[in-house]
Amino acid sequence: MNGLLHRFGYHLARFPVHRAESLIRLIQDHGFRTYVEVGVWKAESSRKVLGKTALEKAWLIDPYTEWDTGGMSQRDIDRMYESVRRYFARRHPQVQLLRKTSQQALEQFENGSVDIVFVDGEHSYAGVKRDIADWWPKVRVGGVLAGDDFETEYEGIIRAICEAFPMDRLHFAPDSFWWVEKGERD
Ligand SMILES: C[S@@+](CC[C@H](N)C(=O)[O-])C[C@H]1O[C@@H](n2cnc3c(N)ncnc32)[C@H](O)[C@@H]1O
């Protein structure tokens, strides 16, 4: 596999496999300094992103209430929140973990103020449609709105994204990752 990729002039390390690697690459390549993640959960992506970028400010937004939690109790969710909070407080003081819904957090962001927003909160058609409509204006010109789960299992997500942006504006990477860059005319 590796040899085959080499033959085509690629090195495996250049391939982003996990969504976080695509986020890291976008942040590094564009020199982004500010980051919003909607939907944090165990902070699997955000730990990687914060560990490998020079972000000056990151807002991680999640209400930490019942979700598609596989039967996890609110007490366990509270513990998870606390462990994520402590992790970032110790290692990445530029992180603000906002225990809010996406909609509640929205008001503290000015339009055109964020370099990159990663929407990964509600996974319904209506939820994704609303998050795109809410957060796209917050992205600055030259910035990026990104998400994942662009896959058949989440038909509603695909529909919401395709209604918001024409296909030729969408970029894709492995792990069902997608993003759109904001231009002067958006
Ligand atoms: C797929 S998980 C996030 C995974 C994380 N982005 C990662 O890549 O490691 C989805 C999260 O969205 C959160 N969520 C659900 N509804 C939300 C809303 N309205 N606003 C913000 N977060 C929400 C859930 O609590 C859950 O933690």
The ligand as a Tripos MOL2 file, in Angstrom:
@<TRIPOS>MOLECULE
LIG
   27    29     1     0     0
SMALL
NO_CHARGES

@<TRIPOS>ATOM
      1 C1        -20.0890   13.7200   17.0900 C.3       1 LIG1
      2 S1        -20.0150   14.4910   18.6690 S.3       1 LIG1
      3 C2        -18.6950   15.6360   18.4520 C.3       1 LIG1
      4 C3        -17.3730   14.9870   18.1830 C.3       1 LIG1
      5 C4        -16.2110   15.9570   18.1070 C.3       1 LIG1
      6 N1        -16.4720   17.0760   17.2170 N.3       1 LIG1
      7 C5        -14.9690   15.2650   17.6160 C.2       1 LIG1
      8 O1        -14.7160   15.2860   16.3820 O.co2     1 LIG1
      9 O2        -14.2380   14.7030   18.4270 O.co2     1 LIG1
     10 C6        -21.4240   15.5140   18.6440 C.3       1 LIG1
     11 C7        -21.5640   16.4340   19.8510 C.3       1 LIG1
     12 O3        -22.5050   17.4480   19.5140 O.3       1 LIG1
     13 C8        -23.1270   17.8730   20.6970 C.3       1 LIG1
     14 N2        -24.3430   18.6130   20.3790 N.ar      1 LIG1
     15 C9        -25.5870   18.1260   20.1470 C.ar      1 LIG1
     16 N3        -26.4310   19.1410   19.9260 N.ar      1 LIG1
     17 C10       -25.7050   20.2960   20.0220 C.ar      1 LIG1
     18 C11       -26.0200   21.6830   19.9030 C.ar      1 LIG1
     19 N4        -27.2590   22.1110   19.6410 N.pl3     1 LIG1
     20 N5        -25.0310   22.5780   20.0770 N.ar      1 LIG1
     21 C12       -23.7450   22.1600   20.3380 C.ar      1 LIG1
     22 N6        -23.4050   20.8670   20.4670 N.ar      1 LIG1
     23 C13       -24.3780   19.9410   20.3050 C.ar      1 LIG1
     24 C14       -23.3580   16.5880   21.4710 C.3       1 LIG1
     25 O4        -23.5010   16.8650   22.8510 O.3       1 LIG1
     26 C15       -22.0900   15.7940   21.1390 C.3       1 LIG1
     27 O5        -21.1500   15.9630   22.1570 O.3       1 LIG1
@<TRIPOS>BOND
     1     1     2 1
     2     2     3 1
     3     2    10 1
     4     3     4 1
     5     4     5 1
     6     5     6 1
     7     5     7 1
     8     7     8 2
     9     7     9 1
    10    10    11 1
    11    11    12 1
    12    11    26 1
    13    12    13 1
    14    13    14 1
    15    13    24 1
    16    14    15 ar
    17    14    23 ar
    18    15    16 ar
    19    16    17 ar
    20    17    18 ar
    21    17    23 ar
    22    18    19 1
    23    18    20 ar
    24    20    21 ar
    25    21    22 ar
    26    22    23 ar
    27    24    25 1
    28    24    26 1
    29    26    27 1
@<TRIPOS>SUBSTRUCTURE
     1 LIG1         1 GROUP 0 **** ****
